[in-house]
């Protein structure tokens, strides 16, 4: 596929995602309700970016602005990456595709609900196939980690929808995924950059001393 053909394919896929309404028309099943507000997918696809940020799902502010990580979590994430806003929002440098494309709403306690279960099974493989140039996938949070790392883990260690390895355990094993000598993009699991995780960062100082320098060096190499 030529660059022009890939750009056209990515643009067509982006338009299809923007028109998606599966979380209103056909909920995932069980007790889960249909999305209670109008869908607004917040996704950045790219035919040239070499880094994919695989997040969880947009929050309310991101839903309102249509700009991914346009909040305090995004500020922290950009610090981790060592980039400014202009670089971060350059689609030639970063693709940003969460596991759930739309703000899922709040639970009874006022916390964000998990990503909608319809989204990833319907879209994820198509998104990844459309961006074969990706060299590094940043897996932010357990939903992205479970999906993208499932094929690399031993049978029974984890599978989609099952919690057999904690987020902390996955991030602690980051070298196993980042330095693996296999075809395909490198993958680096990260905690969510929410300020609610400040306590986690204090309890795990190795994240800042060991992982972040490697992350920043790789991002610098790939974004030029």
VOPAGU-2260 file (C-alpha; in pm, 1 decimal, decimal comma):
REM VOPAGU-2260
SITE   aa  ch    i         X         Y         Z
SITE  UNK   A    0       0,0       0,0       0,0
SITE  UNK   A    1     135,0     342,7     -96,7
SITE  UNK   A    2     141,2     634,5     146,6
SITE  UNK   A    3    -141,1     798,6     -43,8
SITE  UNK   A    4    -352,7     483,7     -28,5
SITE  UNK   A    5    -288,3     443,8     343,0
SITE  UNK   A    6    -380,3     807,8     410,5
SITE  UNK   A    7    -703,8     759,7     221,7
SITE  UNK   A    8    -780,1     440,3     412,5
SITE  UNK   A    9    -712,0     607,2     749,8
SITE  UNK   A   10    -931,8     903,8     656,3
SITE  UNK   A   11   -1218,2     672,6     558,4
SITE  UNK   A   12   -1184,0     476,7     882,8
SITE  UNK   A   13   -1184,8     799,8    1081,2
SITE  UNK   A   14   -1511,0     904,9     918,1
SITE  UNK   A   15   -1665,8     566,7     996,5
SITE  UNK   A   16   -1560,9     596,3    1361,3
SITE  UNK   A   17   -1707,1     944,6    1388,1
SITE  UNK   A   18   -2040,6     806,5    1265,8
SITE  UNK   A   19   -2037,3     510,6    1506,3
SITE  UNK   A   20   -2345,1     462,1    1727,2
SITE  UNK   A   21   -2316,8      99,8    1838,8
SITE  UNK   A   22   -2320,3     193,7    2208,0
SITE  UNK   A   23   -2665,8     347,7    2157,6
SITE  UNK   A   24   -2811,4     101,5    1910,1
SITE  UNK   A   25   -2681,5    -231,4    2044,1
SITE  UNK   A   26   -2540,2    -233,7    2398,9
SITE  UNK   A   27   -2289,7    -500,0    2495,7
SITE  UNK   A   28   -2552,8    -704,7    2673,1
SITE  UNK   A   29   -2633,7    -811,1    3025,1
SITE  UNK   A   30   -2721,7    -532,6    3264,1
SITE  UNK   A   31   -2520,0    -269,6    3078,6
SITE  UNK   A   32   -2733,9      19,0    2954,6
SITE  UNK   A   33   -2711,6     202,9    2631,1
SITE  UNK   A   34   -2498,8     516,3    2632,2
SITE  UNK   A   35   -2718,0     787,0    2780,4
SITE  UNK   A   36   -2573,8    1077,1    2580,9
SITE  UNK   A   37   -2490,8    1138,5    2218,0
SITE  UNK   A   38   -2173,6     955,1    2111,6
SITE  UNK   A   39   -1869,5    1170,1    2043,1
SITE  UNK   A   40   -1570,6     952,6    1950,9
SITE  UNK   A   41   -1241,3    1120,0    2040,5
SITE  UNK   A   42    -973,8     946,8    1834,1
SITE  UNK   A   43    -659,7    1053,0    1647,5
SITE  UNK   A   44    -565,2     813,9    1367,2
SITE  UNK   A   45    -252,0     866,3    1160,9
SITE  UNK   A   46     -81,2     719,1     857,5
SITE  UNK   A   47     259,7     853,4     964,7
SITE  UNK   A   48     280,5     861,8    1347,8
SITE  UNK   A   49     518,1     602,3    1490,4
SITE  UNK   A   50     376,1     614,9    1844,0
SITE  UNK   A   51      27,3     501,8    1943,6
SITE  UNK   A   52    -117,5     607,5    2278,3
SITE  UNK   A   53    -371,0     343,2    2380,2
SITE  UNK   A   54    -572,8     491,8    2664,1
SITE  UNK   A   55    -889,3     398,5    2848,7
SITE  UNK   A   56   -1181,9     621,6    2746,5
SITE  UNK   A   57   -1240,4     997,0    2723,6
SITE  UNK   A   58   -1344,9    1181,4    3037,7
SITE  UNK   A   59   -1613,7    1446,6    3053,2
SITE  UNK   A   60   -1385,9    1739,0    2970,2
SITE  UNK   A   61   -1235,9    1552,9    2676,3
SITE  UNK   A   62   -1588,5    1471,9    2557,8
SITE  UNK   A   63   -1679,9    1840,1    2575,8
SITE  UNK   A   64   -1370,8    1967,6    2394,0
SITE  UNK   A   65   -1311,0    1681,0    2152,3
SITE  UNK   A   66    -938,1    1692,7    2235,2
SITE  UNK   A   67    -782,5    1377,9    2388,9
SITE  UNK   A   68    -599,2    1415,3    2721,0
SITE  UNK   A   69    -706,0    1778,3    2741,2
SITE  UNK   A   70    -698,7    1773,2    3122,0
SITE  UNK   A   71    -465,6    1735,8    3419,9
SITE  UNK   A   72    -402,1    1372,7    3325,0
SITE  UNK   A   73    -278,9    1489,9    2987,4
SITE  UNK   A   74     -45,2    1739,0    3150,7
SITE  UNK   A   75     114,4    1459,8    3352,4
SITE  UNK   A   76     131,1    1228,2    3051,7
SITE  UNK   A   77     312,7    1493,6    2848,3
SITE  UNK   A   78     561,0    1532,3    3134,5
SITE  UNK   A   79     622,9    1157,5    3125,8
SITE  UNK   A   80     679,6    1170,2    2749,4
SITE  UNK   A   81     894,6    1483,2    2760,6
SITE  UNK   A   82     690,3    1665,0    2492,2
SITE  UNK   A   83     488,5    1985,1    2477,5
SITE  UNK   A   84     126,9    2023,3    2365,1
SITE  UNK   A   85     219,1    2113,3    2008,1
SITE  UNK   A   86     418,7    1792,8    1966,1
SITE  UNK   A   87     163,4    1580,3    2149,7
SITE  UNK   A   88    -125,6    1694,9    1929,1
SITE  UNK   A   89      69,7    1659,7    1604,3
SITE  UNK   A   90     -92,9    1362,4    1425,6
SITE  UNK   A   91     228,9    1305,2    1233,3
SITE  UNK   A   92     393,3    1217,3    1565,0
SITE  UNK   A   93     122,7    1060,9    1783,5
SITE  UNK   A   94    -185,7     852,5    1715,8
SITE  UNK   A   95    -424,7     848,6    2013,5
SITE  UNK   A   96    -679,8     567,9    2021,7
SITE  UNK   A   97    -845,8     475,0    2354,2
SITE  UNK   A   98   -1007,0     138,3    2415,5
SITE  UNK   A   99   -1344,7     311,7    2430,3
SITE  UNK   A  100   -1389,4     600,5    2189,5
SITE  UNK   A  101   -1662,7     789,3    2378,7
SITE  UNK   A  102   -1711,0     920,4    2732,1
SITE  UNK   A  103   -1888,6     629,7    2905,3
SITE  UNK   A  104   -2058,5     837,9    3177,1
SITE  UNK   A  105   -2040,1     814,4    3554,8
SITE  UNK   A  106   -2122,3     540,6    3801,9
SITE  UNK   A  107   -2330,2     592,7    4118,0
SITE  UNK   A  108   -2021,4     722,7    4301,3
SITE  UNK   A  109   -1944,2     984,2    4038,5
SITE  UNK   A  110   -1646,0     800,0    3891,3
SITE  UNK   A  111   -1594,5     738,7    3521,8
SITE  UNK   A  112   -1741,3     410,5    3402,9
SITE  UNK   A  113   -1515,7     159,1    3225,1
SITE  UNK   A  114   -1479,6     180,7    2846,7
SITE  UNK   A  115   -1786,2      54,6    2663,9
SITE  UNK   A  116   -1754,5    -315,8    2590,6
SITE  UNK   A  117   -1882,4    -287,7    2233,1
SITE  UNK   A  118   -1603,8     -61,5    2117,1
SITE  UNK   A  119   -1278,0    -256,8    2117,5
SITE  UNK   A  120   -1412,7    -585,1    1971,2
SITE  UNK   A  121   -1573,6    -392,2    1687,0
SITE  UNK   A  122   -1297,3    -143,8    1603,2
SITE  UNK   A  123    -959,4    -238,8    1750,3
SITE  UNK   A  124    -831,6    -480,4    1489,0
SITE  UNK   A  125    -935,4    -246,8    1206,9
SITE  UNK   A  126    -757,7      46,1    1370,9
SITE  UNK   A  127    -435,5    -148,6    1419,6
SITE  UNK   A  128    -442,5    -283,7    1064,4
SITE  UNK   A  129    -480,2      69,6     929,2
SITE  UNK   A  130    -161,7     188,6    1104,1
SITE  UNK   A  131     111,2     -69,2    1030,3
SITE  UNK   A  132     380,1     198,4    1068,6
SITE  UNK   A  133     336,5     214,8    1447,9
SITE  UNK   A  134     662,2     124,8    1628,2
SITE  UNK   A  135     567,7     189,4    1991,4
SITE  UNK   A  136     236,2     140,0    2171,6
SITE  UNK   A  137     194,8     305,9    2511,0
SITE  UNK   A  138     -57,1      99,3    2706,1
SITE  UNK   A  139    -220,1     329,7    2958,9
SITE  UNK   A  140    -417,8     142,5    3221,5
SITE  UNK   A  141    -536,0    -213,2    3256,5
SITE  UNK   A  142    -795,1    -217,3    2977,5
SITE  UNK   A  143    -537,2    -134,3    2710,7
SITE  UNK   A  144    -283,8    -367,5    2869,9
SITE  UNK   A  145    -519,1    -665,3    2879,8
SITE  UNK   A  146    -617,1    -621,0    2517,5
SITE  UNK   A  147    -277,2    -561,0    2360,1
SITE  UNK   A  148     -70,9    -794,1    2577,2
SITE  UNK   A  149    -307,6   -1091,2    2566,9
SITE  UNK   A  150    -119,3   -1264,0    2286,0
SITE  UNK   A  151     216,4   -1220,5    2460,2
SITE  UNK   A  152     119,0   -1366,6    2794,8
SITE  UNK   A  153     122,9   -1730,7    2885,2
SITE  UNK   A  154    -210,6   -1918,4    2866,1
SITE  UNK   A  155    -398,9   -1873,9    3188,7
SITE  UNK   A  156    -196,8   -1570,0    3295,6
SITE  UNK   A  157    -460,7   -1329,2    3175,4
SITE  UNK   A  158    -730,2   -1289,3    2914,3
SITE  UNK   A  159    -963,0   -1012,7    2811,7
SITE  UNK   A  160   -1218,9    -942,9    3077,8
SITE  UNK   A  161   -1032,7   -1136,8    3348,4
SITE  UNK   A  162    -812,4    -983,6    3614,9
SITE  UNK   A  163    -533,4   -1230,7    3685,5
SITE  UNK   A  164    -250,6    -977,6    3683,1
SITE  UNK   A  165    -270,4    -636,5    3846,3
SITE  UNK   A  166    -178,8    -314,3    3671,1
SITE  UNK   A  167     117,5    -277,6    3905,9
SITE  UNK   A  168     244,4    -625,5    3819,1
SITE  UNK   A  169     210,1    -552,6    3448,0
SITE  UNK   A  170     394,4    -221,6    3467,0
SITE  UNK   A  171     665,2    -380,4    3682,8
SITE  UNK   A  172     717,8    -629,2    3397,6
SITE  UNK   A  173     760,8    -351,2    3140,9
SITE  UNK   A  174    1103,2    -478,4    3028,9
SITE  UNK   A  175     948,6    -808,4    2918,3
SITE  UNK   A  176     732,5    -623,9    2667,6
SITE  UNK   A  177     954,4    -334,0    2566,9
SITE  UNK   A  178    1271,8    -533,4    2504,6
SITE  UNK   A  179    1112,1    -843,3    2352,2
SITE  UNK   A  180    1289,3    -963,8    2037,9
SITE  UNK   A  181     983,6   -1030,8    1823,4
SITE  UNK   A  182     822,8    -873,4    1516,3
SITE  UNK   A  183     576,0    -591,6    1568,5
SITE  UNK   A  184     575,2    -268,5    1764,7
SITE  UNK   A  185     730,4    -236,7    2106,9
SITE  UNK   A  186     479,5    -207,1    2388,2
SITE  UNK   A  187     521,5     -19,8    2713,3
SITE  UNK   A  188     259,1     -51,4    2990,0
SITE  UNK   A  189     197,8     259,9    3198,4
SITE  UNK   A  190     -32,9     350,6    3486,3
SITE  UNK   A  191    -303,6     602,1    3413,5
SITE  UNK   A  192    -159,6     954,3    3454,8
SITE  UNK   A  193    -459,2    1061,7    3663,9
SITE  UNK   A  194    -366,2    1265,8    3968,6
SITE  UNK   A  195    -560,4    1007,9    4167,3
SITE  UNK   A  196    -258,4     783,2    4107,5
SITE  UNK   A  197     -15,7    1017,6    4281,9
SITE  UNK   A  198      -6,4     777,3    4577,5
SITE  UNK   A  199      81,6     489,6    4344,9
SITE  UNK   A  200     373,8     688,3    4203,5
SITE  UNK   A  201     506,1     758,4    4554,0
SITE  UNK   A  202     483,6     389,9    4645,0
SITE  UNK   A  203     660,1     285,9    4324,0
SITE  UNK   A  204     960,6     517,7    4279,5
SITE  UNK   A  205    1114,2     277,0    4026,1
SITE  UNK   A  206     860,0     402,6    3773,1
SITE  UNK   A  207    1024,6     745,4    3766,1
SITE  UNK   A  208    1384,5     630,6    3804,8
SITE  UNK   A  209    1384,9     325,2    3576,4
SITE  UNK   A  210    1096,5     338,2    3330,4
SITE  UNK   A  211    1052,2     707,4    3250,5
SITE  UNK   A  212    1408,8     766,0    3123,9
SITE  UNK   A  213    1364,5     477,9    2878,3
SITE  UNK   A  214    1024,3     612,2    2772,3
SITE  UNK   A  215    1154,6     965,0    2711,6
SITE  UNK   A  216    1455,0     840,6    2515,1
SITE  UNK   A  217    1235,1     625,9    2290,4
SITE  UNK   A  218     981,6     903,8    2236,5
SITE  UNK   A  219    1261,5    1144,5    2146,5
SITE  UNK   A  220    1393,6     894,7    1893,7
SITE  UNK   A  221    1056,2     836,5    1729,9
SITE  UNK   A  222     925,2    1193,0    1716,1
SITE  UNK   A  223    1258,0    1334,1    1605,6
